Amino acid sequence: MSRYRGPATLISSDGAEVDVHVDLRSKQREWSGTATIAGFVATDLDDRTLRLPDGREAQVTLGDSAGWSDVVSLAGNGPPPFA
């Protein structure tokens, strides 16, 4: 199992970027985790690109967030960018 905790950038399909802090884990061929996104709005749910500080990228799908929380679940698509 691999793990990455630290800064990252989420990039939307229209090119907008937002800095986040992620806690990611990989297990065999799957990876997932959470992102802390300041000012997250539930209508922002869609597929995005996740970029780590070293430039590695992967596609992610944003999941649910509690209405009072800035923590959003992430599900990775393809190989993890941190393994």
Secondary structure, 3 states (H helix, E strand, C coil): CEEEEEEEEEECCCCCEEEEEEEEEEECCEEEEEEECCCCCHHHCCEEEEECCCCCEEEEEECCCCCCCCEEEEEEECCCCCC
